Amino acid sequence: MDRASRVWLVAVLPFQILSALILSPCESSATPAKTLYSYTSAPGDYIGGGSTNTYTASNATISVNGTKAFLTLTVSTPTEFWFVELAAPSGEKLRPGRFYNAERASFRTGRAPGLDVSGDGRGCNEVWGTFTINQISADVSGKVAVLDATFMQQCELPTAPVLTGVVKFNALPLRYVFASDPGDYIGGGIMKTYEGGTSIFSMSGSAISLLYSVSGERDNWTASISAPAGQTLKPGNYTTARFADSNHAGLDVFGDGRGCSQSTGTLTIIAIGEDGQGAITGLHASFVQHCEGGAAALHGKVRFYE
């Protein structure tokens, strides 16, 4: 079962502050599946009334009904009701990716995808919208069991004020984030986030040695991570070299044709999961890699179902 989660980067923050925010290892090692609905309504938007709200299991009942062809997320409190409908183009199924030029879900035409966000007696006759599916999966009956999506809706006119939102149902994190210092050879001095709507993630191996890969946003990245000789990877902090030895964990992050001949750095394992046969199933980790003895570093965070 595939699962996902989102990270938002605020580009106007100073680089040092942003790095600290996205790469801090001070998070729980037990990550429960996330279910929520949040929206931000621009002034003049008819549906949201210019407000911003977030609903979780602590203050609302949230459920999903339907299939990958057409689903409805329902949010209810003692005083409010919200509905988010997402529909694939006719004859298709929703999948990770971006869906443009959405029309009102129950009345979509041709090959248009469908979107319809309504609530508290307010709805649109016509919808102009875009949505992104970061994660979706169904149970054996075909009912949607996991969902992670974002949307942007304009009501009645393509120039109307915008309603944006996030919907999650039993979603777990799946992403790669890096922040590269100026002069870092591997990351090229930029910051970037990869999520399920645009990227494919894979991981193989065990707690002795694992390989994590990301393909998307015109990039391909790989992280090779190994425990110190004679050990297995566990939650904790490690000093690293490109190849593991008795004193160092192995860390080698490379991609887009760029790699280190030698590297030093640190690795923090926040959480790691295995199945009954010892195969890796989840990883939550952050790292700092210095290439060829340079001062500039590549700072990264991996979330793969943990």
Order of alpha helices (4+ residues) and beta strands (2+ residues): alpha-beta-beta-beta-beta-beta-beta-beta-beta-beta-beta-beta-beta-beta-beta-beta-beta-beta-beta-beta-beta
